[in-house]
Structure formats: C-alpha cells, structure tokens
Amino acid sequence: MKLPLGTIGMGLGILVLLQFMIFNEATREELSQARFVGIIVAILVFVAGAFTFWLPRIGGLIFIISAFLAFFGSNGFPDLAFWGSASLILGTLSGFLGWKECDLESSPKRD
C-alpha cells in the first residue's frame, strides 16, 4: 500500500505544480497569492508522497498540513479546494497505513 500512495502523492504533486506554474500571470493580487499557495501545496504534496514510502505517518502529517493550507488559499483559486480534498484523503490513508504498520510491529509473534 505504500507504493501506490507514494506514487499517487508524487504524481499529484507534479500535476498541481504544473497547473500553478503554467497558469497565466494574473493582474489581481489575490490570484498571485493563490498561485504562490498552490506552488507551496504542490511541493508539500510531492514531499509527502516521497515520505510515504518509508515513513507513512510523517507523510500523512505533511499531506494533512498541505490540505489545510490548500483550503486556506481556496478563496482566491477554487481549484485548491479540490487539491486539498485529494491531499486530505491521501493523508488519511497514509496515517492509517502507518498506524496499522506500527500496530503489527508491536503485536506479539505467534508460532
């Protein structure tokens, strides 16, 4: 489960980064701020996807932080709400994966 979550997270980070890098320069101030927030969210999602391979709980935490940052910036750019929702879903899945993995390691071995 780590491999799909990490791959989806890194791919999502690249897609979000491409959307906000290619987006035309806006003359309004709030759109340029939303663009900056979108680029930060994209970087955080990519880093969270990379962390999910080895440290899924930390990756999940970074996914959730990027989701709240995306929801905060969604007033200026409504697409950020969609990316925040996707990041929140990936963060929840990654957190459950890390919790389950930790639970399996601490359980007694059966012969």
C-alpha positions in Angstrom: 0.0 0.0 0.0 3.0 2.3 0.5 4.0 2.2 -3.2 0.6 3.3 -4.6 0.2 6.1 -2.0 3.7 7.4 -2.6 3.3 7.2 -6.4 -0.1 8.9 -6.4 1.2 11.6 -4.0 4.3 12.4 -6.1 2.2 12.4 -9.3 -0.4 14.6 -7.7 2.4 17.0 -6.6 3.7 17.2 -10.1 0.2 17.9 -11.5 -0.5 20.6 -9.0 2.8 22.2 -9.7 2.2 22.2 -13.4 -1.2 23.7 -13.0 0.1 26.6 -11.0 3.3 27.1 -13.0 1.5 27.2 -16.3 -1.4 29.3 -15.0 -1.2 32.7 -16.7 0.1 35.6 -14.8 -2.8 37.4 -13.1 -3.1 41.1 -12.6 -5.1 40.8 -9.4 -3.2 40.4 -6.1 -5.3 37.5 -4.7 -4.8 35.3 -7.7 -1.0 35.7 -7.5 -1.2 34.9 -3.7 -3.3 31.8 -4.5 -0.7 30.8 -7.1 2.0 31.1 -4.5 0.0 29.0 -2.1 -0.7 26.5 -4.9 3.1 26.1 -5.6 3.8 25.6 -1.8 0.9 23.0 -1.6 2.4 21.2 -4.7 5.8 21.0 -3.1 4.4 19.7 0.2 2.3 17.1 -1.6 5.4 15.9 -3.5 7.5 15.7 -0.4 4.7 13.9 1.5 4.5 11.4 -1.3 8.2 10.8 -1.0 8.0 10.3 2.7 5.1 7.9 2.4 7.4 5.2 1.0 9.5 4.9 4.3 7.7 6.9 7.0 3.9 6.8 6.2 2.8 8.7 9.4 5.1 11.6 8.7 3.9 11.6 5.0 0.3 11.6 6.2 1.0 14.5 8.5 2.6 16.5 5.6 -0.4 15.6 3.4 -2.8 17.0 6.1 -0.8 20.2 6.5 -0.8 20.8 2.8 -4.6 20.1 2.7 -5.3 22.8 5.3 -3.0 25.2 3.5 -4.9 24.5 0.3 -8.3 25.0 2.0 -6.9 28.3 3.4 -6.0 29.5 -0.1 -9.1 28.3 -1.9 -10.8 31.7 -1.6 -8.6 33.1 -4.4 -8.4 30.0 -6.5 -11.2 27.4 -6.2 -9.2 24.5 -7.7 -7.2 24.5 -4.4 -10.2 23.1 -2.6 -10.1 20.0 -4.9 -6.4 19.5 -4.4 -6.8 20.0 -0.7 -9.5 17.3 -0.6 -7.3 14.9 -2.5 -4.4 15.6 -0.2 -6.7 15.1 2.8 -7.7 11.7 1.5 -4.1 10.7 0.9 -3.1 11.9 4.3 -5.8 9.9 6.0 -4.9 6.7 4.1 -1.2 7.2 4.8 -1.9 7.8 8.5 -4.0 4.6 8.8 -1.2 2.7 6.9 1.4 4.0 9.4 -0.8 3.2 12.4 -1.6 -0.3 11.1 2.1 -0.9 10.4 3.1 0.2 13.9 0.4 -2.0 15.4 1.7 -5.0 13.5 5.2 -4.4 14.7 4.2 -4.2 18.4 2.0 -7.2 18.4 3.4 -10.4 19.9 4.7 -13.0 17.4 2.7 -16.2 17.1 4.3 -19.5 16.3 
